């Protein structure tokens, strides 16, 4: 019965996961070659160029992994009745005036944490999610520099495995009270409203790293407990959130809007705007309550 809920009925889950493993570690080889200035495999160009896009830098590494993942999903899987959404293909669809309307949709971020990647940090990741009717069912986060490949299957479990296939389970912390919780926050994206909110929460500690996938992985390891995202001039997109969302939910944690409502994917602008909270779930409702109290008092126009 599990397979019916997380993959199309004509797809064998174990076969799909094996293919995704191959694609993920191939993507790791490409990204790590670029990171070290080496010749990338699979015929991709060696030079790493940077262009300033609408939401941040876009590198040859992004484009190479984007091509690798999309061609792999199209060429190596027999089932074809799903859409493939990534940052690059979303731009193509917008130009065509079409949209992602199939029930099953892959949501990809070939390089989450591009700025960290370009700065030489290990905190970058690849996100792969499979969504059904606008909700993520499978999430994969690859963190090449840590030799970590995280899998989350809604209704089943979340685990991490290395390139040798050795698996490690989720290890949420036992911290409960908000004053004990460790926040993981962005290194490159800080804004005054978010900083004001965080100052009222009085977390025990704040760790700053890039990539939403790396942040959620730190919660899954028990190194942190909560992540809060707040839209400013721009909003995170589906490809930023879908795979980490699936990971933490499959592990028994929570990833919601600040009012506790669910995240919905494949809307026309692909934005996940507003205030989003991911946590190990132990005190999630209280986190949402305190956050909404802050908005009611300090930023009443934020949701208008």
C-alpha positions as CSV (number, residue, x, y, z in Angstrom):
1,X,0.0,0.0,0.0
2,X,2.9,2.4,0.7
3,X,4.0,2.5,-2.9
4,X,0.5,3.6,-4.0
5,X,0.8,6.7,-1.9
6,X,4.3,7.9,-2.8
7,X,4.8,6.8,-6.4
8,X,2.6,6.2,-9.4
9,X,1.0,2.7,-9.4
10,X,3.2,1.6,-12.4
11,X,6.4,2.6,-10.7
12,X,8.4,0.3,-8.4
13,X,9.7,2.3,-5.4
14,X,12.9,0.4,-4.8
15,X,13.8,0.6,-8.5
16,X,13.1,4.4,-8.5
17,X,15.3,4.9,-5.4
18,X,18.2,3.0,-7.0
19,X,18.0,5.3,-10.0
20,X,17.9,8.4,-7.8
21,X,20.9,7.2,-5.9
22,X,22.9,6.9,-9.2
23,X,21.7,10.4,-10.3
24,X,22.5,11.9,-6.9
25,X,26.1,10.6,-6.7
26,X,26.7,11.6,-10.3
27,X,25.6,15.1,-9.4
28,X,28.0,15.0,-6.4
29,X,30.9,14.1,-8.8
30,X,30.0,17.1,-11.0
31,X,29.7,19.6,-8.2
32,X,32.8,18.5,-6.3
33,X,34.8,18.7,-9.5
34,X,33.7,22.3,-10.1
35,X,34.3,23.1,-6.5
36,X,37.9,22.0,-6.8
37,X,38.6,23.5,-10.2
38,X,38.9,20.0,-11.8
39,X,37.7,18.6,-15.1
40,X,34.0,17.7,-14.5
41,X,32.8,14.3,-15.7
42,X,30.2,13.5,-18.3
43,X,31.5,16.1,-20.8
44,X,30.5,19.3,-18.9
45,X,32.7,22.4,-19.5
46,X,35.5,23.0,-17.0
47,X,35.1,26.7,-16.7
48,X,32.9,27.9,-13.9
49,X,31.2,31.2,-14.8
50,X,28.9,33.3,-12.7
51,X,25.9,35.3,-13.8
52,X,23.8,37.5,-11.6
53,X,20.2,36.2,-12.0
54,X,17.0,37.6,-10.6
55,X,17.3,35.7,-7.3
56,X,21.1,35.2,-7.1
57,X,24.1,33.8,-8.8
58,X,23.7,31.1,-11.5
59,X,26.8,29.1,-12.3
60,X,27.9,26.5,-14.8
61,X,27.6,24.0,-12.0
62,X,23.9,24.7,-11.6
63,X,23.3,24.2,-15.3
64,X,25.4,21.1,-15.5
65,X,23.5,19.3,-12.6
66,X,20.2,20.6,-13.9
67,X,20.9,18.9,-17.3
68,X,22.2,15.8,-15.6
69,X,19.1,15.4,-13.4
70,X,16.5,16.2,-16.0
71,X,18.0,14.0,-18.7
72,X,18.3,11.2,-16.2
73,X,14.7,11.4,-15.1
74,X,13.5,11.5,-18.7
75,X,15.8,8.9,-20.2
76,X,16.2,6.3,-17.4
77,X,12.7,6.0,-16.1
78,X,10.0,4.1,-18.0
79,X,7.1,6.1,-16.5
80,X,6.7,9.4,-18.4
81,X,3.5,10.9,-17.0
82,X,5.0,13.5,-14.7
83,X,6.2,17.0,-14.9
84,X,9.7,18.1,-14.1
85,X,10.0,21.5,-12.4
86,X,13.3,23.2,-11.7
87,X,14.4,26.8,-11.6
88,X,15.5,26.7,-15.3
89,X,12.5,24.8,-16.6
90,X,10.1,27.1,-14.7
91,X,11.4,30.0,-16.7
92,X,10.8,28.1,-19.9
93,X,7.2,27.2,-18.9
94,X,6.6,30.9,-18.0
95,X,7.7,32.0,-21.5
96,X,5.5,29.4,-23.1
97,X,2.5,30.5,-21.0
98,X,2.0,27.0,-19.8
99,X,2.1,25.4,-16.3
100,X,2.8,22.3,-14.3
101,X,-0.6,20.6,-14.0
102,X,0.1,16.9,-13.9
103,X,-0.7,15.1,-10.6
104,X,2.9,13.9,-10.3
105,X,5.8,16.4,-10.5
106,X,9.5,16.3,-9.9
107,X,10.7,19.5,-8.1
108,X,14.4,20.0,-8.5
109,X,17.1,22.4,-7.2
110,X,20.3,21.4,-8.9
111,X,22.4,23.6,-6.5
112,X,20.8,24.9,-3.3
113,X,23.2,27.3,-1.6
114,X,24.9,28.6,-4.7
115,X,26.5,31.5,-2.8
116,X,28.0,29.1,-0.3
117,X,29.3,26.9,-3.1
118,X,30.9,29.9,-4.8
119,X,32.4,31.0,-1.5
120,X,34.0,27.6,-1.0
121,X,31.7,26.5,1.8
122,X,30.6,22.8,2.2
123,X,27.0,23.9,2.9
124,X,25.5,23.4,-0.5
125,X,23.1,20.7,-1.6
126,X,21.1,19.1,-4.4
127,X,17.3,18.9,-3.8
128,X,15.1,16.3,-5.6
129,X,11.4,15.9,-4.6
130,X,8.5,14.0,-6.0
131,X,5.2,15.7,-5.4
132,X,1.6,14.3,-5.9
133,X,-1.3,16.8,-6.2
134,X,0.8,19.6,-4.9
135,X,2.2,17.8,-1.8
136,X,5.7,16.3,-1.5
137,X,5.8,12.5,-1.2
138,X,9.5,11.8,-1.6
139,X,12.4,14.1,-0.7
140,X,16.1,13.7,-1.4
141,X,18.8,16.1,-0.2
142,X,22.4,15.4,-1.3
143,X,25.2,17.1,0.6
144,X,28.3,16.2,-1.5
145,X,31.0,17.6,0.9
146,X,29.6,15.6,3.8
147,X,29.1,12.4,1.8
148,X,25.5,12.4,2.8
149,X,22.4,11.4,0.8
150,X,19.2,12.0,2.7
151,X,16.0,10.2,1.7
152,X,12.5,10.9,3.1
153,X,9.4,8.9,2.2
154,X,6.2,10.3,3.5
155,X,4.3,7.7,5.6
156,X,7.5,5.7,6.0
157,X,10.8,7.2,7.3
158,X,13.8,9.4,6.7
159,X,17.4,8.2,6.7
160,X,20.9,9.1,5.5
161,X,23.3,7.0,3.5
162,X,26.8,7.5,2.3
163,X,28.2,6.6,-1.1
164,X,29.0,3.1,0.2
165,X,25.3,2.6,1.1
166,X,25.8,2.6,4.9
167,X,22.6,4.0,6.4
168,X,22.2,6.3,9.4
169,X,18.8,7.0,11.1
170,X,17.4,10.4,12.0
171,X,18.6,11.6,15.5
172,X,16.4,14.5,16.6
173,X,17.5,16.3,19.7
174,X,15.5,15.9,23.0
175,X,15.4,19.7,23.5
176,X,11.8,20.8,24.2
177,X,11.5,24.3,25.7
178,X,11.9,27.1,23.3
179,X,14.7,28.6,25.5
180,X,16.6,25.4,24.9
181,X,16.2,25.1,21.2
182,X,19.0,25.7,18.7
183,X,18.0,27.8,15.6
184,X,19.6,27.2,12.3
185,X,19.6,30.4,10.2
186,X,20.8,31.7,6.8
187,X,24.3,33.0,6.5
188,X,23.7,35.1,3.4
189,X,20.1,36.2,3.8
190,X,19.4,38.4,6.8
191,X,16.6,41.0,7.1
192,X,15.5,43.2,9.9
193,X,12.0,41.7,10.3
194,X,13.4,38.2,10.7
195,X,16.1,39.4,13.2
196,X,13.4,41.2,15.2
197,X,11.3,38.0,15.3
198,X,14.2,35.9,16.3
199,X,15.2,38.3,19.1
200,X,11.7,37.8,20.7
201,X,12.0,33.9,20.6
202,X,15.1,33.8,22.8
203,X,16.5,30.6,21.4
204,X,19.5,29.1,23.2
205,X,21.8,29.3,20.2
206,X,21.9,30.2,16.5
207,X,23.9,28.4,13.9
208,X,24.3,30.1,10.5
209,X,24.7,27.9,7.4
210,X,23.6,28.1,3.8
211,X,21.1,25.9,1.9
212,X,17.7,25.0,3.2
213,X,18.6,21.3,2.7
214,X,21.8,21.7,4.9
215,X,19.7,23.5,7.5
216,X,17.1,20.7,7.7
217,X,19.8,18.0,7.7
218,X,21.3,19.7,10.8
219,X,17.9,19.3,12.5
220,X,17.7,15.7,11.4
221,X,21.2,15.1,12.9
222,X,20.1,16.8,16.2
223,X,22.6,19.6,15.8
224,X,19.7,22.1,15.6
225,X,16.0,22.1,16.2
226,X,14.2,24.8,14.2
227,X,14.5,26.8,11.0
228,X,12.5,29.9,10.3
229,X,12.2,31.5,6.8
230,X,10.6,34.9,6.2
231,X,10.0,36.5,2.8
232,X,11.4,39.9,2.1
233,X,11.9,41.4,-1.4
234,X,12.0,37.9,-2.7
235,X,10.4,34.6,-1.6
236,X,11.9,31.1,-1.5
237,X,10.6,28.9,-4.3
238,X,9.2,25.4,-4.5
239,X,12.6,23.9,-5.4
240,X,14.1,25.4,-2.2
241,X,11.6,23.8,0.1
242,X,10.0,20.7,-1.4
243,X,12.7,18.1,-0.7
244,X,13.7,19.4,2.8
245,X,9.9,19.6,3.6
246,X,9.5,15.9,2.7
247,X,12.6,14.9,4.7
248,X,11.5,16.5,8.0
249,X,7.9,15.5,7.7
250,X,8.7,11.9,6.9
251,X,11.0,11.9,10.0
252,X,8.1,13.0,12.2
253,X,9.0,16.7,12.3
254,X,6.9,19.5,10.9
255,X,7.3,22.1,8.1
256,X,4.4,24.6,7.9
257,X,3.5,28.2,7.6
258,X,3.7,30.2,10.8
259,X,-0.1,29.9,11.2
260,X,0.3,26.1,11.1
261,X,-1.2,25.7,7.6
262,X,0.4,23.3,5.0
263,X,2.8,24.3,2.3
264,X,1.3,23.8,-1.2
265,X,3.5,23.3,-4.3
266,X,3.1,23.9,-8.1
267,X,1.2,27.2,-7.7
268,X,1.7,29.5,-10.7
269,X,4.6,31.6,-9.4
270,X,6.2,28.7,-7.5
271,X,6.7,31.0,-4.5
272,X,6.7,29.9,-0.8
273,X,6.0,33.3,0.6
274,X,5.3,34.5,4.1
275,X,6.8,33.0,7.2
276,X,7.7,29.3,7.2
277,X,8.8,27.2,10.2
278,X,10.5,23.8,10.1
279,X,11.2,21.9,13.4
280,X,11.7,18.5,15.0
281,X,8.1,18.8,15.9
282,X,8.2,18.6,19.7
283,X,7.1,22.1,20.3
284,X,6.0,23.2,16.8
285,X,2.6,24.5,17.8
286,X,4.1,26.8,20.5
287,X,6.7,28.1,17.9
288,X,3.9,29.0,15.5
289,X,1.9,30.6,18.3
290,X,4.7,32.8,19.5
291,X,5.5,33.7,15.9
292,X,1.9,34.8,15.2
293,X,1.9,36.8,18.4
294,X,5.0,38.7,17.2
295,X,3.3,39.5,13.9
296,X,0.1,40.6,15.6
297,X,2.0,43.0,17.8
298,X,5.0,44.1,15.8
299,X,4.2,43.5,12.1
300,X,0.4,43.5,11.7
301,X,0.7,44.4,8.0
302,X,3.1,41.5,7.1
303,X,0.4,39.2,5.8
304,X,-1.8,41.9,4.2
